[in-house]
Amino acid sequence: MARLTTRLGSAEFSLQELIAQELQRIVNETGSRGATPQATLRRELQQLRDLGKIEFLGRGQYRLAAAPLFLPSAFPSKCVFVIGPRSTNADQPDTFYRLDEQWLMAAARAIGQWIVYQESGRGYCAIARVEQIVRDPQNQGVYLALLEPGSYLEFGRDVALSVEGKGVERRLFDQNGGFNERLSIQPVRPISDDDFNRILGFGLVDAEDLLPSDDRPGDNTNKCRENAADWGAPVDRATALVSRTLRDRQFRKRILEVYDRRCALTGIQFIDDCGRAEAQAAHIMSVEAGGPDRVANGIALSGTVHWMFDRGLISLGDDGKILLSRKLNDAESAKRLLHSDGRARLPEQETHRPNPRFLAWHREYHGLFG
């Protein structure tokens, strides 16, 4: 059965031809033309049916439950994947990218490569790495580029299509600076390493970017400055994209911006004399569990509330209601810390609010909120 299963992934023969050849193989190996080869073949076919690989049509006729996907041969390349305006809570840009069959050839180049997300008609907002491409089980003729878990990262700052009058992605502009709008909205297109690195250079923030842009006279700025990690010799910047330190910087920058550096559950906004916020950027679905570095998977919390949130002593309902664990030893003191109406203050823009998918994980993981 193993041989037949393997050969089902081949495009050389129809399924019925494969079955006939499998029967001949059994005959050759057993030296028998009686009932034994037929019984062996029926057993193999039944096993394939049990595995859901083939469907029985009657009278010895079978078909593949899902025809194997044969991707076109393509030279590997980083790519740009174009998405609509900020993905809503129903989308999963951190998990997969949906594409039509006409873009399959272009997307095949990105397997095993980093891609950049670009908002249609706008700039670049995130990166991820493509792991594989499969059929969309819900939509015939549609495919999913599955992203490597943990690779998705939203930039610390969005990158415009052009900066200081120069195109960031050179391919979109001609020698006279003319913009190719048609190419810019093409769902999938390759991108050079130079353009990819240029986008990262604009989009990734260093530690200094988390400080105020202007220092007040008399401030001792040295006591507040964080040293950025040295990139070392010139290399493809993609090699640093797995760094937890780099990722945390982007995540913190985004979260503190959309929450105005204020704890969502208490309203506290402590800022020191260097402009640094006390509020912290908390992942809702933990990084260890595969939670993405995405605004929709984050919330700004003060230190104490962050500690409680990570330990499952406090959580949120999909509607923003603050939930306290039954295991909290001093619920009354906790309530005095929180907004009096028991509701979190979330960003106005829907796509910046916590995604119900991640909130559900947090409640279920800690098993305390029903």
SULQUI-V889483 format. One record per pair of residues at least 24 apart in sequence whose ideal C-beta (glycine too) atoms are under 10 Angstrom apart, sorted by the first residue. I is the first residue (numbers start at 0). J is the second residue. Records with the same first field share a line. If there is no record, write none. Layout:
I: J / J
//
This chain:
0: 39 / 40 / 42 / 43 / 44 / 45 / 46 / 47 / 50
1: 43
2: 43
3: 40 / 43 / 44 / 46 / 47 / 52 / 53
4: 43 / 46 / 47 / 50 / 52 / 53
7: 47 / 52 / 53 / 63 / 64 / 66 / 67
8: 67 / 68 / 69
9: 67 / 69
10: 66 / 67 / 69
13: 62 / 63
14: 47 / 53 / 60 / 61 / 62 / 63 / 66
15: 59 / 60 / 61 / 62
17: 61 / 63
18: 43 / 44 / 47 / 53 / 59 / 60 / 61
65: 133 / 134 / 136
66: 134
67: 134
68: 103 / 131 / 132 / 133 / 134 / 142
69: 103
70: 103 / 104 / 106 / 107 / 108 / 110 / 131 / 132 / 142
71: 103 / 104 / 105 / 106 / 107 / 108
72: 104 / 107 / 108
73: 103 / 104 / 105 / 106 / 107 / 108 / 109 / 110 / 189
74: 107 / 108 / 189
75: 107 / 108 / 109 / 110 / 111 / 112 / 189
76: 105 / 107 / 108 / 109 / 112 / 114 / 188 / 189 / 190 / 191 / 192 / 195
77: 108 / 109 / 112 / 113 / 114 / 115 / 126 / 128 / 129 / 189 / 190 / 191 / 192 / 194 / 195 / 196 / 198 / 235 / 237
78: 105 / 106 / 107 / 108 / 109 / 110 / 112 / 113 / 114 / 115 / 129 / 144 / 186 / 187 / 188 / 189 / 190 / 195
79: 105 / 109 / 114 / 115 / 116 / 117 / 123 / 168 / 170 / 171 / 182 / 183 / 185 / 186 / 187 / 188 / 189 / 190 / 194 / 195 / 198
80: 105 / 106 / 109 / 114 / 115 / 116 / 117 / 125 / 126 / 127 / 129 / 144 / 146 / 186 / 187 / 188
81: 115 / 116 / 117 / 118 / 119 / 120 / 121 / 183 / 184 / 185 / 186 / 187 / 188
82: 116 / 117 / 118 / 119 / 121 / 124 / 125 / 186
83: 118 / 119 / 120
84: 118 / 119 / 120 / 121 / 350
85: 118 / 121 / 124 / 294 / 295 / 348 / 349 / 350 / 351
86: 116 / 118 / 124 / 125 / 293 / 295 / 350 / 354
87: 295 / 349 / 350 / 354
88: 295 / 317 / 349 / 350 / 352 / 353 / 354 / 355 / 356 / 357 / 358
89: 354 / 355 / 356
90: 295 / 350 / 354
91: 143 / 146 / 151 / 291 / 293 / 295 / 354 / 356
92: 116 / 124 / 125 / 127 / 146 / 151 / 153 / 291 / 293 / 295
93: 125 / 127 / 146 / 148 / 149 / 150 / 151 / 152 / 153 / 289 / 290 / 291 / 292 / 293 / 295 / 296 / 354 / 356 / 357
94: 127 / 143 / 145 / 146 / 148 / 151 / 289 / 291 / 356
95: 127 / 129 / 130 / 132 / 133 / 135 / 142 / 143 / 144 / 145 / 146
96: 127 / 129 / 132 / 142 / 143 / 144 / 145 / 146 / 186 / 187
97: 135 / 137 / 138 / 141 / 142 / 143 / 144 / 186
98: 132 / 135 / 141 / 142 / 143 / 144 / 186 / 187
99: 135 / 138 / 140 / 141 / 142 / 186 / 187
100: 134 / 139 / 140 / 141 / 142
101: 140 / 186 / 187
102: 142 / 144 / 185 / 186 / 187 / 188
103: 132 / 142 / 144 / 187
104: 187
105: 185 / 186 / 187 / 188 / 189
106: 132 / 142 / 143 / 144 / 186 / 187
107: 132 / 142 / 144 / 187
108: 187 / 188 / 189
109: 144 / 187 / 189 / 190
110: 144 / 145
111: 147
112: 189 / 190 / 195 / 237
113: 147 / 150 / 152 / 190 / 192 / 195 / 199 / 235 / 236 / 237 / 240
114: 144 / 146 / 150 / 187 / 189 / 190 / 195
115: 154 / 158 / 168 / 190 / 194 / 195 / 198 / 199 / 202
116: 151 / 152 / 153 / 154
117: 158 / 160 / 168 / 171 / 183 / 184 / 188 / 190 / 198
118: 157 / 160
119: 183 / 184 / 185 / 186
120: 160 / 180 / 183 / 184
121: 157 / 158 / 159 / 160 / 183
122: 154 / 156 / 157 / 158 / 159 / 160 / 161 / 162 / 167 / 168 / 198 / 201 / 202
123: 154 / 157 / 158 / 159 / 160 / 167 / 168 / 190 / 195 / 198 / 199 / 201 / 202
124: 153 / 154 / 156 / 157 / 158 / 202
125: 151 / 152 / 153 / 154 / 157 / 202 / 249 / 291 / 292 / 293 / 294
126: 150 / 151 / 152 / 153 / 154 / 195 / 198 / 199 / 202 / 203 / 237 / 240 / 249 / 292
127: 151 / 152 / 153 / 240 / 291
128: 152 / 237 / 240 / 241
144: 187
146: 291
148: 288 / 289 / 290 / 291
149: 241 / 246 / 286 / 287 / 288 / 289 / 290 / 291 / 292
150: 240 / 241 / 291 / 292
151: 246 / 290 / 291 / 292 / 293 / 296
152: 202 / 203 / 240 / 241 / 245 / 246 / 249 / 250 / 291 / 292 / 293
153: 202 / 246 / 249 / 250 / 252 / 253 / 254 / 291 / 292 / 293 / 294 / 295 / 296 / 297
154: 198 / 199 / 201 / 202 / 203 / 204 / 249 / 252 / 253
155: 201 / 202 / 203 / 204 / 205 / 208 / 209 / 245 / 246 / 248 / 249 / 250 / 251 / 252 / 253 / 256
156: 201 / 202 / 203 / 204 / 208 / 249 / 252 / 253 / 256
157: 201 / 202 / 253
158: 197 / 198 / 199 / 200 / 201 / 202 / 203
159: 201
162: 197 / 198 / 200 / 201
165: 197
166: 194 / 197
167: 194 / 197 / 198 / 200 / 201 / 202
168: 193 / 194 / 195 / 197 / 198
169: 193 / 194 / 197
170: 194
192: 235 / 236 / 237
193: 235
195: 235 / 236 / 237
196: 233 / 234 / 235 / 236 / 237
197: 236
198: 236
199: 235 / 236 / 237 / 239 / 240 / 245
200: 236
202: 249
203: 236 / 239 / 240 / 245 / 246 / 248 / 249 / 252
204: 245 / 248 / 249 / 251 / 252 / 253
205: 245 / 248 / 252
206: 244 / 245 / 248 / 251 / 252
208: 248 / 249 / 252
209: 248 / 251 / 252 / 255 / 274 / 275 / 276
210: 273 / 274 / 275
211: 270 / 273 / 274 / 275
212: 274
213: 274
214: 273 / 274
215: 272 / 273 / 274
217: 272
218: 272 / 273 / 274
219: 272 / 273
220: 273
222: 271 / 272 / 273
223: 271 / 272 / 273 / 274 / 275
224: 273
225: 275
243: 286 / 292
245: 292
246: 286 / 291 / 292
247: 280 / 282 / 286 / 292
248: 280
249: 280 / 292
250: 280 / 281 / 282 / 286 / 291 / 292 / 293 / 294 / 296 / 297
251: 276 / 278 / 279 / 280 / 281 / 292 / 297 / 299
252: 280
253: 280 / 292 / 293 / 294 / 297 / 351
254: 278 / 279 / 280 / 281 / 282 / 292 / 293 / 294 / 296 / 297 / 298 / 299 / 300 / 346 / 351
255: 279 / 280 / 297 / 299
256: 294 / 299 / 346 / 351
257: 294 / 297 / 298 / 299 / 345 / 346 / 347 / 348 / 350 / 351 / 352
258: 294 / 297 / 298 / 299 / 300 / 343 / 344 / 345 / 346 / 351
259: 299 / 344 / 346
260: 299
261: 299 / 300 / 301 / 344
262: 298 / 299 / 300 / 301 / 302 / 303 / 304 / 305 / 336 / 337 / 338 / 343 / 344
263: 297 / 298 / 299 / 300 / 301 / 304 / 315 / 319 / 321 / 338 / 342 / 343 / 344 / 345 / 346 / 352 / 353
264: 298 / 299 / 300 / 301 / 303 / 304 / 305 / 307 / 308 / 313 / 315 / 319 / 321 / 333 / 336 / 337 / 338 / 341 / 342 / 343 / 344
265: 300 / 301 / 303 / 304 / 321 / 335 / 336 / 337 / 338 / 343 / 344
266: 301 / 336 / 337 / 338 / 339 / 343 / 344
267: 299 / 300 / 301 / 302 / 303 / 304 / 336
268: 299 / 301
269: 301 / 302
276: 301
277: 301 / 302
278: 302 / 304 / 305
279: 304 / 305 / 306 / 308
280: 305
281: 305 / 306 / 308 / 309 / 361
282: 308 / 309 / 357 / 361
283: 308 / 314 / 315 / 353 / 354 / 356 / 357 / 358 / 359 / 360 / 361 / 362
284: 353 / 354 / 356 / 357 / 358 / 359 / 360 / 361 / 364
285: 309 / 357 / 360 / 361 / 364
288: 357 / 360 / 361 / 364
289: 360
290: 357 / 360 / 361
291: 354 / 357
293: 354 / 357
294: 346 / 348 / 350 / 351 / 352 / 353 / 354
295: 349 / 350 / 351 / 352 / 353 / 354 / 355 / 356 / 357 / 358
296: 353 / 354 / 356 / 357 / 358 / 360 / 361
297: 351 / 353 / 354 / 357
298: 343 / 345 / 346 / 352 / 353 / 357 / 358 / 361
299: 343 / 344 / 345 / 346
300: 343
301: 336
303: 333 / 336
304: 333 / 336 / 337
307: 333 / 336
308: 361 / 365
309: 361 / 365
310: 365
311: 361 / 362 / 364 / 365 / 366 / 367 / 368
312: 365 / 367
313: 337 / 361 / 365 / 367 / 368
314: 358 / 361 / 362 / 363 / 364 / 365 / 367 / 368
315: 342 / 343 / 345 / 353 / 355 / 357 / 358 / 361 / 362 / 368
316: 342 / 343 / 355 / 358 / 359 / 362 / 368
317: 352 / 353 / 354 / 355 / 356 / 358 / 359 / 362
318: 342 / 343 / 345 / 355 / 358
319: 343 / 344 / 345 / 352 / 353 / 358
322: 358 / 361 / 362 / 367 / 368 / 369
323: 367 / 368
324: 365 / 366 / 367 / 368
325: 367 / 368 / 369
326: 365 / 367
327: 367
//
